[in-house]
Structure formats: C-alpha cells, structure tokens
Amino acid sequence: MSPRGLASHSRRREASRFILGDFDVTEAAGAPPAHSGGVATVGCPGDRRPAEPPGRGRVRSKARLCQSRRGDATAGDGAGLWRRGLASRLRLPPRRRNPVTAERPPVPAHGVSFGEALRVWARVALLSFGGPAGQIAVMHRILVDEKRWIGERRFLHALNFCMLLPGPEAQQLATYLGWLMHRTAGGLAAGLLFILPGAVSILALSGLYVLYGDLPVVEALFFGLKAAVLVVVVQALIRLGGRTLRTGLARALAAAAFLAIYAFSAPFPLIVLAAALTGLLAARLDPGVGGSAHGAEASDAERVPGEGAPDHARPRLGWALRISAVLLVLWLAPVLALGLGLGWDHVFTQIAVFFSKLAVVTFGGAYAVLAYVAQAAVETHGWLSPGEMIDGLGLAETTPGPLIMVTQFVGFLAAFRGETGLPPLLAGVIGAALTTWVTFTPCFLWIFLGAPYVEALRRVRALSAALSAVSAAVVGVILNLALWFGARVLFSDVGTFAIGPLSLDAPRLASLQPVSLVLVAASGLAAWRLRLGVLPLIGGAAAAGTLAHLAGLA
C-alpha cells in the first residue's frame, strides 16, 4: 500500500473508531498500533479460549470480539464495522443492560445498602429494652462500635439535638440516623421499626391488664414490678448524669432545674428555654464551652458518612415546606376530624388533643414526658390512678421500644373507661392507636424539618453549648421523676405540703411499706453489684413481690 493509501486507511479507521466508540485496549496499554501489522485482540470474560495470536487483519476491540465469539449476529464483525462508518452505527442495536446490575437497587455512596440498614434497625428495635438510657447505649454499641457507620462526635451531636426536641429522644435519634444514612425512607424505616415491637406488646398487655388486673396474682406481680421500675429510673438518672454533668455549670443547671420543677412546679418548656439561653451565654463568654475533642473529629472522618454532610442533608426551603405540609396534615387532620365529628368533649377528642399537646410541649426525652403525663393524666383528667401509672411504666420497661409507649397504655385506659358507645375493648384499641399516632407523627416532623439545619450547624460551638445545657437541665427533671415515683412506691399515703409558691410531696412516714423498701433495696443491689440487665431485674422483682404478696407480707 502506498504512503498516501496507508494514511487514508489510518484516518478512515480512526474516524470509524471515534464514531462507534470502539477502543483498542492493546494500544492503550502501549502495544504497537494496529496498522504496524499486529491485531489487537484479547481474551473474553468467561471464555476459556486464549486471546487470538497476532496476524493479518484489522483492529478488533475486546467488546466487539467477544460479541462475535458469542454468536451475536447483530454485532457484526469488527473488521467490517469501520468500513461501514456512520451508516452502520445508525443500524446498531441498543446497548443491552446488564441483567445483574439492572435488578439491584442503587447503593448509596457510603456503601451501606438500604436492606442491610433495615436489618440493623430491626435488631436495634428488638434489643431496645430498659428506657432511653439503655436504648441509646444499644444504638451506640451497634452503629458506632460494631458497624462503624456513625462517628462519636456526630452521634453525640444528634443525641443532644434530640434531647432538645419534644418527645422520646431514643426514637428520634434512630429516625435522625436512619435519615442521615438513607434519606426520608431510611428515617421512616428506622423510626417506625423502633416503635412497632413496643406498640404491639403494650397493646396486648393493656388488654390483659384491664381484663385480669384485679386478680390477686396480677396485683402481686405488679407489687414487685414497681420496685424494679424505681431502680431502673434511678439507674438512668445516674448514667445520664455521669455522661452530662462533667462541668460546674452543668451541675448547677441540673440543680436549678430540679428545684424549679420539684419545689415550684415550673413549666418544663420554660426550664428548657432558660437552660438553652444559659448555654448560649456561657459559650459567648467562654469560647471553650461547647467544643469537642480532636479524637472525636478523627473518628467521624473514618466513619460513614464522614465529617461532611451528605447532599440530602443540606437545608432546602422547598423540601422543608413540602415535608412540613405532608406531616402536619397527617398529624392534625384526625384531631380536627374527631373534634368536628364527635365534639371537643368526647374522650377520643380529649385523647387526641392532650397527646398532640404533649408532643409539642414536653421537651427533654421520655423521662421528662412521663413527669408531665403522670401529673396531667392522673391529677387533671383522672384517667388512671398513680398506681396504675406506675404499672404502665413497668409494662413499658418490660417491652422493647421507647419508654414513652406508656402513653399508649394511658390512652387505652382512658378510652376503655370513657363513654364512647363502643365495646370497651374496641374503644381501648382505638384510643391506644390514636395516642400512638398523635404522639409519634410529630417526631418525624421535628427530625425531617430540623435535622438538615442541625447538620449544617454541627460545628457551631454556641449550638453545641446550648444543647449540652439542655441535657444538663434534663437530669434535674429526671431526678424529680425518680422522687415522684419513689414516694408512691415506698409509701401508701402521699400528700402535698404547700406554702405560697412552694409545693412539695409529703408522704406520711407511718404509711411506709417495709416490704417495698426491701424489694427496692434488693433490686438496687442486684442492679449495681450483680449487674443484672433490665429484664432479669424486673422479672426477679416481680417474682419476689408475688411470693411476698401470696405469703401475706404485703
């Protein structure tokens, strides 16, 4: 071939390769070009035949060669493709999709599939016993220590934000982390799975309680159960205090919050607001307040999703408006429908309004919510007695899921005893479902609406200081709850001592129940010295209380 013919041949061949997207892998690796006499052919995946030896012929790419070996008639021969040029390209069949990768759902950039995360969230839900302290510990062990999906600093930042929100912090933390990993679907899956086991269990136990709760054996069972519940609350108080009260300011805030709510019945939202403002002021006066260790930052960098925020975690006004509209309708539409259809004095409407209000005004986590529920449901509405409230808390402690599921027990009893015109058990089921709906729907709203902005402000020291101050104040509120429960477990007669704005519980010393005192002491010894878990502790106390009751000691 003449030099002119050789150059023309080379130009036509290169133009054809550009049009067809046909690449010479051998040339890319540094082999001699095809027009120098060799043939660029390679072996095919899954083909046991070796690569074709060099010889006379045109360049054939790996893809075209493998198609011809498989007998794909539509692919054609590589030597003829470059001759036909653009006209041949117009007649090529569409690219085939890989049947393996086409059926798989997309995997996020961090590499954790939604199915894998779903299995982990189901495991977290089934292991979440013992109140928020134990549930948060389970999440930390699985997500931070075992799976290494979340860094320590990000985990604590999310926890402090959830402690600031109204509602159960453990369920909201699960929703937050699920959203962080897999967007809205991940948040919904994590939050709903966290609720589901406890909701089903509490509903079944509530029915058994109203049907057989007056039996002596059941009364004896709950007699010992109350002692163990008191110890579990004190354990949670000590754990949270040890993690939170590490500075003089934090200890002072906890003491002030306790005095405000215990002695003066201060509204909890006011306590939270005052604590947050104090934390902001402290961060302004001392820039070191609210900081974090470099070790935690390094830990975040090594975990999923790292130190930065994922794309979906960036604040977007349009998204915020859409998710707010959807969740507000889901939350408030049933409340308005009940009020307009049944009247605002109907027990279903009262349940919906009360627990909707609860979802807005009760800050500081599950134990803070319990203090509000115990006061309002027992003293204001009269739906149940203090002893029944403690029984409900005991049921919630023995089932997986958020401790605030005790509100479902309250809603069940309120509807069961109310004038609804329905069979009592059916009314109780409706009341329980309604309570769960209006209690937890706002939790998703707070997370989906606020989490992107909290992620954006994750490195702002002032916000971290405010959240830490709120966590310290919550310790004081939980101490108030522990004293409230303790007085009613150990004494059969609890009055009120009031002087002006000062109001204190005043149990009569003569009403001290020695058997309850012994059970509480034994439960505390088993919890701290023997390190029993929540389920063995509650089971042992219930068995001991039953034996004492049947023996006539209580």
Secondary structure, 3 states (H helix, E strand, C coil): CCHHHHHHHHHHHHHHHHHHCCCCHHHHCCCCCHHHCCCCCCCCCCCCCCCCCCCCCCCCCHHHHHHHHCCCCCCCCHHHHHHHHHHHHHCCCCCCCCHHHHHCCCCCCCCCCHHHHHHHHHHHHHHCCCHHHHHHHHHHHHHHHHCCCCCHHHHHHHHHHHHHCECCHHHHHHHHHHHHHHHHHHHHHHHHHHHHHHHHHHHHHHHHHHHHCCCHHHHHHHHHHHHHHHHHHHHHHHHHHHHHCCCHHHHHHHHHHHHHHHHCCCCHHHHHHHHHHHHHHHHHHCCCCCCCCHHHHHHHHHCCCCCCCCHHHCCCHHHHHHHHHHHHHHHHHHHHHHHHHHCCCCHHHHHHHHHHHHHHHCECCHHHHHHHHHHHHHHHCCCCCHHHHHHHHHHHHCCCCCHHHHHHHHHHHHHHHCCCCCCHHHHHHHHHHHHHHHHHHHHHHHHHHHHHHHHHCCCCHHHHHHHHHHHHHHHHHHHHHHHHHHHHHHECCEEEEEECCEEEEEECHHHECHHHHHHHHHHHHHHHCCCCCHHHHHHHHHHHHHHHHHCCCC
